[in-house]
Amino acid sequence: MGKIVIGIVAKPQGLKGEIKINPITDDINRFKKLKNIYLNNTKYEVENVSIRGGFVVIKLKNINSIEEVERFRQCNVEIDRDDAVELKENEYFMVDLIGAKLITEDGTMLGTIKYFDKFGSSFVATVTDSISNKEFMFPFINDVLVKVDAENKIVVVDGIKLEEVKV
């Protein structure tokens, strides 16, 4: 079955056990349809979801205090893959690109995608450089991307444009 990471716990919200989540999805309204989530590999039933300024606030059944939420700070929010939205053609889950090879159009191996963050409306990929073993980041945007092959875990980028935007 497998799980998919859809967010990261930021902090407690309020006094009654609500959880503020940084979503890692292109449509945060998907959270409103969830019945269950996983935190630290434990399944929790969702009681209520609200969207507040780009963040998701979730209330889980049997989590009723700030102290109970604190143990989840910076924890991945996961769902069963079966509960994920159905993908359209040429769509993919970002989690399926973790571990993907990053190469240029001419086949030069640049590194391996380690993880993604979301800043505003854009995803940023963190890559481990294949030569120096250091990390660099770049905006995961169409201007840089040439091809994304999630099935084979290969991401092809325009090397010149990548050099202009990577940090």
C-alpha positions as CSV (number, residue, x, y, z in Angstrom):
1,M,0.0,0.0,0.0
2,G,2.6,2.6,1.1
3,K,2.1,6.1,2.4
4,I,2.5,9.6,1.0
5,V,3.8,12.6,2.9
6,I,1.4,15.5,2.4
7,G,2.6,17.9,5.1
8,I,4.8,18.7,8.1
9,V,3.5,19.5,11.6
10,A,4.5,23.1,12.4
11,K,3.2,23.5,15.9
12,P,0.1,23.3,18.2
13,Q,-2.7,25.7,17.3
14,G,-4.8,26.9,20.2
15,L,-5.3,25.1,23.5
16,K,-7.5,22.1,22.5
17,G,-5.1,19.9,20.5
18,E,-5.4,21.4,17.1
19,I,-2.4,21.0,14.8
20,K,-1.0,23.6,12.4
21,I,0.5,21.9,9.3
22,N,2.7,23.1,6.5
23,P,1.1,21.4,3.5
24,I,3.3,19.8,0.8
25,T,0.7,19.6,-1.9
26,D,-0.4,21.8,-4.8
27,D,-4.0,21.8,-3.5
28,I,-4.4,22.2,0.2
29,N,-8.2,21.8,0.0
30,R,-7.5,18.0,-0.4
31,F,-7.0,18.0,3.4
32,K,-10.7,18.6,3.8
33,K,-11.5,15.2,2.4
34,L,-9.3,13.2,4.7
35,K,-10.7,10.7,7.2
36,N,-7.4,9.6,8.6
37,I,-3.7,10.6,8.8
38,Y,-0.5,9.1,10.1
39,L,1.8,10.8,12.5
40,N,4.9,8.9,13.6
41,N,3.5,5.8,11.9
42,T,0.3,5.9,14.1
43,K,-3.1,6.3,12.4
44,Y,-5.4,9.1,13.7
45,E,-9.0,9.9,12.8
46,V,-9.5,13.4,11.5
47,E,-12.3,15.3,13.3
48,N,-12.0,18.7,11.6
49,V,-10.0,20.5,9.0
50,S,-9.7,24.2,8.3
51,I,-7.5,26.2,5.9
52,R,-6.0,29.4,7.4
53,G,-3.7,31.5,5.3
54,G,-1.9,28.8,3.4
55,F,-1.7,26.5,6.5
56,V,-3.9,23.6,7.4
57,V,-5.3,23.2,10.9
58,I,-6.4,19.7,11.9
59,K,-8.2,18.4,14.9
60,L,-7.6,14.7,15.6
61,K,-9.8,12.5,17.6
62,N,-8.4,11.8,21.1
63,I,-5.7,14.6,20.8
64,N,-6.9,17.3,23.1
65,S,-4.0,19.4,24.5
66,I,-1.0,21.4,23.5
67,E,1.3,18.9,25.2
68,E,-0.1,16.0,23.1
69,V,0.5,18.0,19.9
70,E,4.1,19.0,20.9
71,R,5.4,15.5,20.4
72,F,4.5,15.7,16.7
73,R,6.4,19.0,16.0
74,Q,8.3,18.7,12.7
75,C,6.7,15.2,12.1
76,N,5.7,14.2,8.6
77,V,1.9,14.0,8.0
78,E,1.2,10.9,5.9
79,I,-1.8,9.3,4.3
80,D,-2.3,5.9,2.8
81,R,-1.5,6.0,-0.9
82,D,-5.0,4.6,-1.6
83,D,-6.5,7.8,0.0
84,A,-4.5,10.1,-2.3
85,V,-6.1,11.9,-5.1
86,E,-6.1,10.2,-8.5
87,L,-3.4,11.5,-10.7
88,K,-4.0,12.7,-14.2
89,E,-1.7,12.1,-17.2
90,N,1.7,13.6,-16.7
91,E,1.1,14.2,-13.0
92,Y,3.1,12.7,-10.2
93,F,3.5,12.8,-6.4
94,M,6.6,14.7,-5.3
95,V,7.4,11.9,-2.8
96,D,7.8,9.6,-5.8
97,L,10.7,11.8,-7.0
98,I,12.7,11.5,-3.8
99,G,15.8,9.5,-4.7
100,A,15.4,10.4,-8.4
101,K,18.5,11.1,-10.5
102,L,18.9,14.7,-11.6
103,I,20.6,15.0,-15.0
104,T,21.0,17.6,-17.7
105,E,19.8,17.2,-21.3
106,D,23.2,16.0,-22.4
107,G,23.1,13.2,-19.8
108,T,25.4,14.7,-17.2
109,M,24.6,13.3,-13.7
110,L,24.2,16.2,-11.3
111,G,23.0,14.4,-8.2
112,T,20.1,12.8,-6.4
113,I,16.9,14.5,-5.2
114,K,16.9,14.3,-1.4
115,Y,13.6,16.1,-0.5
116,F,11.2,18.9,-1.4
117,D,10.0,21.9,0.5
118,K,7.2,24.2,-0.4
119,F,7.7,28.0,-0.3
120,G,4.6,30.0,-1.2
121,S,3.3,28.4,-4.4
122,S,6.6,26.8,-5.5
123,F,8.3,23.6,-4.6
124,V,12.1,23.6,-4.0
125,A,14.1,20.5,-4.5
126,T,17.2,19.7,-2.4
127,V,19.7,17.7,-4.2
128,T,22.9,15.9,-3.1
129,D,25.6,16.7,-5.6
130,S,27.0,13.5,-7.1
131,I,30.6,14.8,-7.2
132,S,31.0,16.9,-4.1
133,N,28.3,15.2,-2.0
134,K,27.2,18.7,-0.9
135,E,23.6,19.8,-1.1
136,F,22.1,22.4,-3.4
137,M,18.6,23.6,-3.9
138,F,16.6,24.8,-6.9
139,P,13.0,25.8,-7.7
140,F,11.2,22.9,-9.2
141,I,9.6,24.9,-12.0
142,N,8.9,24.4,-15.6
143,D,11.5,27.0,-16.7
144,V,14.2,24.6,-15.3
145,L,12.6,21.2,-15.9
146,V,12.9,19.5,-19.2
147,K,11.3,16.1,-18.3
148,V,10.1,14.4,-15.2
149,D,10.0,10.6,-15.3
150,A,8.6,9.6,-11.9
151,E,8.3,5.9,-12.9
152,N,12.0,5.6,-13.6
153,K,13.0,8.2,-11.0
154,I,14.8,10.5,-13.5
155,V,14.5,14.3,-13.6
156,V,16.0,16.1,-16.6
157,V,16.8,19.8,-16.3
158,D,18.2,22.6,-18.5
159,G,21.7,22.8,-17.1
160,I,22.2,26.5,-18.0
161,K,18.9,27.5,-16.4
162,L,19.7,25.4,-13.4
163,E,23.0,27.2,-12.8
164,E,21.1,30.5,-12.9
165,V,18.7,29.6,-10.1
166,K,20.4,27.0,-7.8
167,V,21.6,27.9,-4.4
